[in-house]
Amino acid sequence: MNISASKAQLLRQLNIKPLQSRECFYSGSAAGAQCHDSAAATLLHPEQSLLSRDIRQLLAQTVISDWLLDPAASQCVLTDNGNVLLTPTLSTLQHPAAKQQLWALLQQQLVDDAD
């Protein structure tokens, strides 16, 4: 990918990292599964801390079977039919907006599981 110096400087100022074009970005690509596997490789299990212990206690009351951290994520989401919680890193989850979004998501799961 060729980017001029002025474009590169603008991207740095805007904190944008350009993506390399890969075959899996195009539909019908045979390499699509490989890109998906490499994206999943960046997911981490949370380390033990007070925050992770609280979240794990809540997860035990739901049908969520696993919890993974995605350093590139900005919001908490449920994947695999609601069985896996995918969140940003623990340092990101310490911000009030991220906590509120996580608790709202988990509260909905607790309500759904109670029905």
C-alpha positions in Angstrom: 0.0 0.0 0.0 1.5 3.3 -1.1 0.6 6.3 1.1 2.1 9.7 0.6 3.9 11.4 3.5 1.2 14.0 4.0 -1.5 11.3 4.0 0.5 9.2 6.5 0.9 12.2 8.8 -2.8 12.9 8.6 -3.6 9.3 9.5 -1.2 9.5 12.5 -2.9 12.7 13.7 -6.3 11.1 13.4 -5.0 7.9 15.1 -6.0 5.8 12.1 -4.1 2.7 11.2 -4.6 1.7 7.6 -5.4 -2.0 6.9 -3.5 -4.2 4.5 -5.7 -5.6 1.8 -6.2 -9.3 2.2 -8.0 -11.9 0.2 -10.5 -12.6 2.9 -11.8 -9.0 2.6 -13.4 -10.1 -0.7 -16.4 -12.4 -0.8 -15.9 -15.8 -2.2 -12.3 -16.0 -1.1 -10.8 -19.3 -0.1 -8.6 -17.6 2.4 -11.5 -16.2 4.3 -11.3 -18.8 7.0 -7.6 -18.1 7.5 -8.3 -14.4 8.2 -11.0 -15.3 10.6 -8.7 -17.7 12.5 -6.0 -15.0 12.7 -8.5 -12.5 14.1 -9.6 -15.0 16.7 -6.0 -15.5 17.7 -5.9 -12.0 19.2 -8.6 -12.8 21.7 -7.4 -13.3 25.2 -8.8 -14.8 28.4 -9.0 -12.2 31.2 -6.4 -12.3 34.0 -7.5 -12.6 37.6 -8.4 -9.3 39.2 -11.2 -7.8 41.3 -13.1 -6.6 38.2 -12.8 -10.0 36.4 -13.9 -11.8 39.5 -17.1 -9.7 39.7 -17.8 -10.2 36.1 -17.2 -14.0 36.4 -19.7 -14.1 39.3 -22.4 -12.5 37.2 -21.6 -14.8 34.2 -22.1 -17.8 36.4 -25.8 -16.7 36.8 -26.3 -16.7 33.0 -26.0 -19.1 30.1 -22.8 -17.4 29.0 -20.2 -20.1 28.9 -17.0 -18.2 28.1 -15.6 -14.7 28.3 -12.9 -13.4 25.9 -11.1 -10.0 25.7 -10.6 -8.4 22.3 -8.0 -5.6 22.4 -9.6 -4.1 19.3 -13.1 -4.1 20.6 -14.8 -0.9 21.8 -18.0 -2.5 23.1 -19.2 -5.6 24.8 -21.1 -8.1 22.6 -22.4 -11.6 22.9 -21.3 -14.1 20.2 -22.0 -17.8 19.4 -25.8 -17.6 20.1 -25.2 -15.6 23.3 -22.8 -18.1 24.8 -19.6 -16.1 24.6 -19.1 -12.6 26.0 -16.6 -10.6 24.0 -15.3 -7.4 25.7 -12.6 -4.9 25.4 -9.5 -5.2 27.7 -10.0 -4.8 31.4 -8.3 -1.4 31.4 -11.0 -0.2 28.9 -13.8 -1.8 31.0 -12.7 0.4 34.0 -14.1 3.5 32.1 -17.6 4.4 33.3 -19.2 4.2 29.8 -17.8 0.8 29.2 -18.9 -0.5 32.6 -22.4 0.8 32.0 -22.6 -0.9 28.6 -21.3 -4.2 30.1 -23.7 -4.2 33.0 -26.7 -3.3 30.8 -25.8 -6.3 28.5 -25.4 -8.6 31.5 -28.6 -7.3 33.2 -30.5 -8.2 30.0 -29.0 -11.7 30.1 -30.0 -12.1 33.8 -33.6 -11.0 33.0 -33.8 -13.3 29.9 -32.5 -16.3 32.0 -35.0 -15.7 34.8 -37.9 -16.0 32.3 
